[in-house]
């Protein structure tokens, strides 16, 4: 017996380690699979992603693509360094295969896997610091969250900022201040400078509670220089003049006479509806989270499995409330502006539900609380699962036509022109077009600033063009003669052809055009809001 005892002990330890290893592998595998679904099936939900990131990336890789006014040297709001973070792996892939569609999905899959790895890292930190209950609820809600489905594989600085949030939050919970400072510096300099708002509560805690001002300043200067100098050098080389793109974004959005209010001005309800559609239960429970934590503090309730005190939990959630306070009342609203705080929705819900279930067990007892706790948990999980999956399927099926109709374009000699009118903002990018095809814009009711092709010369990024402006005023340079179009991508609204309209239903003009390919697309004006937001079988 004495001789066998160590053997039994070692075997038990091996089994426990093996079980934990399998569990962690299953979590990571699930995250990767779900995020890859986003990379492969999610549409491009914002034309800013196409024209400000995929198109300039296509230009860097293949020497052809659209340029927006933000990339014009006199404005220089976007960073070429950010593009090359994604362009370098794509360039390596091009040594093996030079296919635009393959490159597009390769970059997307890299983004998806990156997001999954960062979520897995945060899950592990939460398991140690917040307990298994919080970490498991957070993981489940992340997987069924439509907002994460949209943002996880998007080529946008706001998605990059969301990755930074995952790292910063994990570092904050682990008291890894250098990592938190480093990722904040990188995100602010190369991605989106306004994303540093997420780190404000962490910085306040570091300065005033932990009294680590010297540590903060020293590391901020170090990482600011480490990331900032190469970024400035690369961007200045591309723009042909000294450029700090992060400062240019701040100057335009905060200190210009009009700021960003020339684009996408929406009421407060825009974000509320958007968050309700994409975060369902999470949004409602996050609002009530500080209340239940305050009540738990008042009555002295403490969740023994969660190392975070009630007030500490609320403080960890303040980046979300601060972010919403800043952006909710800004006139210019875009869905992508909320991306950086998406992980907080699931976290707030997990903390809320875990605390509520624990309180029920404390005051009703394990037996009496079992049924109501099970009902509450299943209700939250059921609603999250059904609405989340229905939203993700709707996005991937109802709005995929812009991708579908330009697949398998016929090969032809010479340059081919594929034109966009009222559908200009749904063009998915040149990665989906054969090399001899050019996307063109024809006259429509949109009279704002359209993109134009980069000058296809060695110094193409340094040339100042007179047709670009920061006032969102259109220019005829960007418009193409309809009669020179070989193909036209248009939305068939079902109306008759009216040649006097700026946006006629071209599909009805069978004398001029023949339909060679079509795909179903939701007509929002003729659809119920719920029906077009969520997929419901039959």
NORFEN-V894987 format. One record per residue. RES is the residue in one small letter. OMEGA is omega in radians with two decimals (999 if undefined). BURIAL is 1 if it has 16 or more other C-alpha atoms within 10 Angstrom, else 0. D_FIRST is the distance of its C-alpha to the first C-alpha in whole Angstrom. Layout:
# NORFEN-V894987
{{RES	OMEGA	BURIAL	D_FIRST} {RES	OMEGA	BURIAL	D_FIRST}}
This chain:
# NORFEN-V894987
{{x	-3.13	0	0} {x	-3.13	0	4} {x	-3.10	0	5} {x	-3.05	0	5} {x	3.11	0	6} {x	-3.14	0	10} {x	3.12	0	10} {x	-3.12	0	10} {x	-3.13	0	12} {x	-3.13	0	14} {x	3.12	0	15} {x	3.13	0	16} {x	3.12	0	18} {x	3.13	0	20} {x	-3.14	0	20} {x	3.13	0	22} {x	3.13	0	24} {x	3.12	0	25} {x	3.11	0	26} {x	3.13	0	28} {x	3.11	0	30} {x	3.13	0	31} {x	3.13	0	32} {x	3.11	0	34} {x	3.13	0	35} {x	3.11	0	37} {x	-3.13	1	38} {x	3.14	1	40} {x	-3.13	0	41} {x	3.12	0	43} {x	-3.12	1	45} {x	-3.12	1	46} {x	-3.11	0	47} {x	3.13	1	49} {x	3.07	1	51} {x	3.05	1	52} {x	3.08	1	53} {x	-3.12	1	55} {x	-3.03	1	56} {x	-3.00	1	57} {x	-3.10	1	59} {x	3.08	1	60} {x	2.93	1	64} {x	-2.98	1	65} {x	-3.07	1	66} {x	-3.12	1	68} {x	3.07	1	71} {x	3.10	1	71} {x	3.13	1	67} {x	-2.95	1	70} {x	-3.13	1	73} {x	-3.08	1	71} {x	-3.14	1	68} {x	-3.12	1	68} {x	3.04	1	71} {x	3.08	1	71} {x	3.09	1	68} {x	3.10	1	70} {x	3.14	1	73} {x	-3.07	1	71} {x	-3.00	1	69} {x	3.06	1	72} {x	-3.13	0	75} {x	3.12	1	76} {x	-3.12	1	75} {x	3.06	1	77} {x	3.04	1	77} {x	-3.13	1	77} {x	3.13	1	79} {x	3.12	1	76} {x	3.08	1	76} {x	-3.02	1	80} {x	-3.13	1	80} {x	3.11	1	82} {x	3.00	1	79} {x	-3.13	1	76} {x	-3.05	1	74} {x	-3.06	1	71} {x	3.04	1	69} {x	3.09	1	69} {x	3.09	1	66} {x	3.13	1	64} {x	-3.08	1	65} {x	3.00	1	64} {x	3.14	0	60} {x	-3.10	1	60} {x	-3.12	1	63} {x	3.07	0	61} {x	3.11	0	58} {x	3.12	1	61} {x	3.08	1	63} {x	3.11	0	60} {x	-3.10	1	60} {x	3.05	1	64} {x	-3.11	0	63} {x	-3.12	0	61} {x	-3.11	0	63} {x	3.13	0	66} {x	-3.03	0	66} {x	-3.12	1	67} {x	3.12	0	65} {x	3.14	1	62} {x	-3.14	1	62} {x	-3.08	1	63} {x	3.04	1	60} {x	3.12	1	58} {x	3.12	1	58} {x	3.14	1	58} {x	3.06	1	54} {x	3.11	1	53} {x	-3.12	1	54} {x	-3.14	1	52} {x	3.08	1	49} {x	3.13	1	50} {x	-3.13	1	50} {x	3.13	1	47} {x	3.14	1	45} {x	3.07	1	46} {x	3.12	1	45} {x	3.11	1	42} {x	3.13	1	42} {x	3.08	1	43} {x	3.13	1	41} {x	3.11	1	38} {x	3.13	1	40} {x	-3.13	1	40} {x	3.13	1	37} {x	-2.98	1	36} {x	-3.05	1	39} {x	-3.14	1	40} {x	-3.11	1	37} {x	-3.13	1	36} {x	3.14	1	38} {x	-3.08	1	41} {x	-3.13	1	40} {x	3.10	1	40} {x	3.12	1	43} {x	-3.13	1	45} {x	-3.13	1	43} {x	-3.12	1	45} {x	3.07	1	48} {x	-3.08	1	48} {x	-3.09	1	48} {x	-3.08	1	50} {x	-3.13	1	53} {x	3.10	1	56} {x	3.09	1	57} {x	3.08	1	54} {x	-3.13	1	55} {x	-2.95	1	59} {x	-2.95	1	58} {x	-3.10	1	55} {x	-3.13	1	57} {x	3.09	1	60} {x	-3.08	1	62} {x	3.04	1	63} {x	3.11	1	63} {x	3.02	1	62} {x	3.05	1	59} {x	3.09	1	58} {x	3.08	1	58} {x	3.03	1	56} {x	3.13	1	53} {x	3.09	1	54} {x	3.11	1	53} {x	3.13	1	50} {x	-3.10	1	49} {x	-3.12	1	51} {x	3.09	1	49} {x	3.12	1	45} {x	3.14	1	46} {x	3.13	1	48} {x	-3.10	1	45} {x	-3.09	0	43} {x	3.08	0	45} {x	-2.99	0	46} {x	-3.13	1	50} {x	3.12	1	51} {x	3.13	1	50} {x	3.12	1	52} {x	-3.11	1	55} {x	-3.09	1	55} {x	3.07	1	54} {x	3.12	1	57} {x	-3.14	1	59} {x	-3.10	1	59} {x	-3.12	1	59} {x	-3.06	1	63} {x	-3.04	1	64} {x	-3.07	1	63} {x	-3.04	1	63} {x	-3.02	1	64} {x	-3.11	1	65} {x	-3.14	1	65} {x	3.12	1	62} {x	3.08	1	61} {x	-3.14	1	62} {x	-3.06	1	58} {x	-3.09	1	57} {x	3.11	1	59} {x	3.09	1	57} {x	-3.13	1	54} {x	3.11	1	57} {x	3.10	0	58} {x	-3.12	0	55} {x	-3.06	1	55} {x	-2.95	1	58} {x	3.12	0	58} {x	-3.11	0	55} {x	3.08	0	53} {x	-3.10	0	56} {x	-3.10	0	55} {x	-3.14	0	59} {x	3.10	0	59} {x	-3.13	0	56} {x	-3.10	1	57} {x	-3.13	0	61} {x	-3.12	0	59} {x	3.09	1	57} {x	3.11	1	60} {x	-3.12	0	62} {x	-3.10	0	60} {x	3.06	1	58} {x	3.11	1	62} {x	-3.10	0	63} {x	3.13	0	61} {x	-3.00	1	61} {x	-3.08	1	65} {x	3.09	0	66} {x	3.13	0	65} {x	-3.14	1	66} {x	-3.13	1	70} {x	-3.12	0	70} {x	-3.11	1	69} {x	3.13	1	71} {x	3.10	1	74} {x	-3.13	1	75} {x	-3.11	1	75} {x	3.10	1	77} {x	3.11	0	79} {x	-3.13	0	79} {x	-3.02	0	77} {x	2.93	1	75} {x	-3.01	1	72} {x	-3.12	1	71} {x	3.11	1	69} {x	3.13	0	72} {x	3.09	1	75} {x	3.13	1	73} {x	-3.11	1	73} {x	-3.12	0	76} {x	-3.03	1	77} {x	-3.04	0	75} {x	-2.95	0	76} {x	3.07	0	79} {x	-3.05	0	81} {x	-3.09	0	84} {x	-3.10	0	82} {x	-3.11	1	79} {x	-2.96	1	77} {x	3.06	0	79} {x	-3.04	0	81} {x	2.94	0	78} {x	3.10	0	76} {x	-3.06	0	77} {x	3.07	1	75} {x	-3.12	0	75} {x	-3.10	0	72} {x	-3.14	0	71} {x	-3.14	0	70} {x	-3.11	1	67} {x	3.10	0	66} {x	-3.12	0	67} {x	-3.14	1	65} {x	3.13	1	62} {x	3.13	0	62} {x	-3.03	1	62} {x	-3.06	1	59} {x	3.01	1	57} {x	-3.07	1	58} {x	-3.06	1	55} {x	-3.09	1	54} {x	-3.09	1	58} {x	-3.11	0	58} {x	3.11	1	55} {x	3.12	1	55} {x	-3.10	0	58} {x	-3.07	0	57} {x	-3.14	1	54} {x	-3.11	1	55} {x	-3.10	0	56} {x	3.10	1	53} {x	3.09	1	51} {x	3.10	0	54} {x	3.11	0	54} {x	3.11	1	50} {x	-3.09	0	51} {x	-3.09	0	53} {x	3.09	0	51} {x	3.13	0	48} {x	-3.12	1	46} {x	3.09	1	43} {x	-3.06	1	41} {x	-3.11	0	37} {x	-3.14	1	36} {x	-3.11	1	39} {x	3.13	0	40} {x	3.04	1	43} {x	3.13	1	46} {x	-3.12	1	48} {x	3.06	0	51} {x	3.10	0	49} {x	3.11	1	49} {x	-3.13	1	52} {x	3.10	0	53} {x	-3.12	1	51} {x	-3.06	1	53} {x	3.06	1	57} {x	3.12	1	57} {x	-3.09	1	58} {x	3.09	1	60} {x	-3.14	0	62} {x	-3.13	1	62} {x	3.12	1	64} {x	-3.14	0	66} {x	-2.96	0	67} {x	-3.05	1	68} {x	-3.04	1	69} {x	3.00	0	72} {x	-3.12	0	73} {x	-3.12	1	76} {x	-3.08	1	74} {x	3.05	1	71} {x	3.14	1	69} {x	-3.08	1	66} {x	-3.13	1	64} {x	-3.12	1	65} {x	-3.11	1	62} {x	-3.02	1	59} {x	-3.10	1	58} {x	-3.14	1	57} {x	-3.13	1	55} {x	-3.12	1	52} {x	3.12	1	52} {x	3.12	1	53} {x	-3.14	1	50} {x	3.13	1	48} {x	3.11	1	51} {x	3.13	1	50} {x	3.12	1	46} {x	3.13	1	46} {x	-3.06	1	49} {x	3.13	1	47} {x	3.13	1	44} {x	-3.13	1	45} {x	3.14	1	47} {x	3.11	1	44} {x	3.10	1	42} {x	3.12	1	45} {x	3.12	1	45} {x	-3.09	1	42} {x	-3.00	0	43} {x	3.10	0	46} {x	-3.08	0	45} {x	-3.09	0	42} {x	-3.07	0	39} {x	-3.09	0	40} {x	-3.10	0	44} {x	-3.03	1	44} {x	-3.09	0	42} {x	3.13	0	45} {x	3.09	0	47} {x	3.14	1	45} {x	3.14	0	44} {x	3.14	0	48} {x	-3.11	0	49} {x	-3.14	0	46} {x	3.11	0	47} {x	3.13	0	51} {x	-3.12	1	50} {x	-3.13	1	48} {x	3.12	0	50} {x	-3.14	0	54} {x	-3.11	1	52} {x	-3.07	1	51} {x	-3.11	0	54} {x	3.13	1	57} {x	3.14	1	55} {x	3.13	1	55} {x	3.11	1	58} {x	-3.12	1	60} {x	3.12	1	58} {x	3.11	1	59} {x	-3.14	1	63} {x	-3.07	1	63} {x	-3.07	1	62} {x	-3.05	1	64} {x	-2.95	1	67} {x	-3.05	1	68} {x	-3.06	1	67} {x	-3.14	1	71} {x	3.06	1	72} {x	-2.99	1	69} {x	-3.00	0	70} {x	-3.14	1	73} {x	3.03	1	73} {x	3.06	0	71} {x	3.04	0	72} {x	-3.07	0	76} {x	3.08	0	78} {x	-3.13	0	79} {x	3.08	0	82} {x	3.10	0	84} {x	-3.09	0	85} {x	3.12	0	84} {x	-3.11	1	83} {x	3.07	1	83} {x	-2.91	1	81} {x	3.11	1	83} {x	3.05	1	81} {x	3.13	1	83} {x	3.13	1	82} {x	-3.05	1	78} {x	-3.05	1	78} {x	3.09	0	75} {x	3.08	1	73} {x	-3.05	1	74} {x	3.06	1	70} {x	-3.08	1	71} {x	3.07	1	72} {x	-3.11	1	69} {x	-3.12	1	70} {x	2.99	1	73} {x	-3.02	1	74} {x	-3.11	0	76} {x	3.11	0	79} {x	3.07	1	79} {x	3.02	1	80} {x	-3.12	1	79} {x	3.12	1	83} {x	3.06	1	84} {x	-3.10	1	87} {x	3.03	1	89} {x	-3.14	1	87} {x	3.10	0	87} {x	-3.13	0	85} {x	3.11	0	87} {x	-3.09	0	84} {x	3.06	1	83} {x	3.05	1	82} {x	3.06	1	80} {x	-3.12	1	82} {x	2.95	1	81} {x	2.98	1	79} {x	-3.01	1	82} {x	3.10	0	81} {x	-3.11	0	82} {x	-3.14	0	80} {x	-3.04	0	80} {x	-3.12	1	80} {x	-3.07	1	78} {x	-3.04	1	80} {x	3.07	1	84} {x	-3.12	1	85} {x	-3.08	0	86} {x	-3.10	0	89} {x	3.07	1	88} {x	3.06	1	85} {x	3.13	1	85} {x	-3.13	1	83} {x	-3.11	0	85} {x	3.09	0	83} {x	-3.10	0	87} {x	3.12	1	87} {x	-3.08	1	89} {x	3.13	0	91} {x	-3.06	0	89} {x	-3.03	1	86} {x	-3.05	1	88} {x	-3.14	1	89} {x	-3.10	0	91} {x	-3.09	1	90} {x	-3.13	0	93} {x	-3.12	0	91} {x	3.05	1	87} {x	3.08	0	86} {x	3.12	1	83} {x	3.07	1	83} {x	-3.06	1	80} {x	3.09	1	81} {x	3.12	1	79} {x	-3.10	1	81} {x	3.13	1	82} {x	-3.13	0	84} {x	3.11	0	87} {x	-3.12	0	91} {x	3.10	0	92} {x	-3.06	0	94} {x	3.12	0	95} {x	-3.14	0	96} {x	3.05	0	93} {x	3.11	0	91} {x	-3.13	1	88} {x	3.06	1	89} {x	-3.02	1	87} {x	-3.12	1	87} {x	3.14	1	85} {x	3.13	1	88} {x	-3.07	0	91} {x	3.08	0	91} {x	-3.09	0	94} {x	-3.01	0	92} {x	2.99	0	89} {x	-3.11	0	87} {x	-3.13	0	83} {x	3.09	0	81} {x	3.13	0	77} {x	3.10	0	76} {x	-3.11	0	73} {x	3.11	0	72} {x	-3.13	0	72} {x	2.99	1	72} {x	-3.01	0	76} {x	-3.10	0	75} {x	-3.09	0	78} {x	-3.06	0	78} {x	3.03	0	74} {x	-3.06	0	73} {x	-3.13	0	71} {x	-3.09	0	67} {x	3.14	0	68} {x	3.13	1	68} {x	-3.08	1	66} {x	3.08	1	63} {x	3.09	1	62} {x	-3.12	0	63} {x	3.09	0	62} {x	999	0	65}}
